Amino acid sequence: MTDVVKVADAGHVRTITLNRPEKKNALSNALAWGVIAAIEEAAAIDDVWVIAITGAGDSFCAGLDLTGSDRFTPHSAQSAQLDDIGWVGQFLLAIRKRCDKPVVGGVNGVAVGAGLGLAMATDVRLVSRGARLMAGYTRIGGSPDAGLTITLPQAMGYERAMRFMMENRTVLGEEAVALGMAGEVVDDGRFAERLAAYCQELCQWSPITLRLLKRGMAKSLETNDLEQQLRYELSNIRIAFFQRRRQGGPQSLPRKAPARLRRQVSLGVRRSGSQLIKSDPWRLGAPAFQPPTFTTSMLADLPNGSGRRAVLTSLPQPQ
């Protein structure tokens, strides 16, 4: 495992720790793919019955790291080009679809954006009393990803999930439990101890029983195809950012949008060989806006593992 992901075993419990405390465990490509790899590795080991995911330091995960530009990908060049979900959708697929063991989220501090998506992808969650949970997408003029359009309505109900995201709310530990985002709130000072104890409690049951239980519960929620919904999320967030650009570029983003994000929206470019070529689906003469079909991420901040700054592979053509 890489330095940004720590793995520790205690009996039949494997704890996966996001280990970038100096960055509030913000997600780089290496960290995100490392978490996915750690989950899949634990899922394949019979001696691991329960998996816990938590963060180092005082944070669970502060969302996407907007300061980094690492190009890490576990895929080959061709596989990276074909990956239209990226790590941002793989959290939910790895935890709910490819892992049939209970995954406990230890939300020990701030969980924002894709970090909240990772937390909500877990099967059950313990949250520290001082933790702060926020989606944050309306603040940057975006649309939810990381599976939140699936997991939040499941946990909170439709209206509460809508209000939580539309109002850009931040909730603390006790309110998170009241809303259904977690099952238990724990005092900050004893959080690690309680997380470990809870996971050990689950190990009193047969591992086969736990795996069959999760299979049945997860299957019952797949009324829609998960991969289709995750692609729909990414399509929406791409449209949201390009619509912002159409309406006036980065100046039309909310003032609180990170400066790096504003710069990227202003680029609107794709890489072709060694040249950067401007891409504008709304140039003069183009037809009325139609949602384009994209097969790679619009921004480096929506990773598809390729590490490109950019972006479009399919654009609507003028009639």
Secondary structure, DSSP 8 states (H G I E B T S, - for coil): --TTEEEEEETTEEEEEE--GGGTT-B-HHHHHHHHHHHHHHHT-TT--EEEEEESTTEEE-SB-SS------SS-HHHHHH-SSHHHHHHHIIIIIS--S-EEEEE-SEEETHHHHHHHHSSEEEEETT-EEE--TGGGT----TTHHHHHHHHH-HHHHHHHHHTT-EEEHHHHHHHTS-SEEE-GGGHHHHHHHHHHHHTTS-HHHHHHHHHHHHHHTTTS-HHHHHHHHHHHHHHHHHHHHHHHGGGGS-TTS-HHHHHHHHH-EEEETTEEEE--TT-TT--S------SS-SSTTS--SS--S---S------
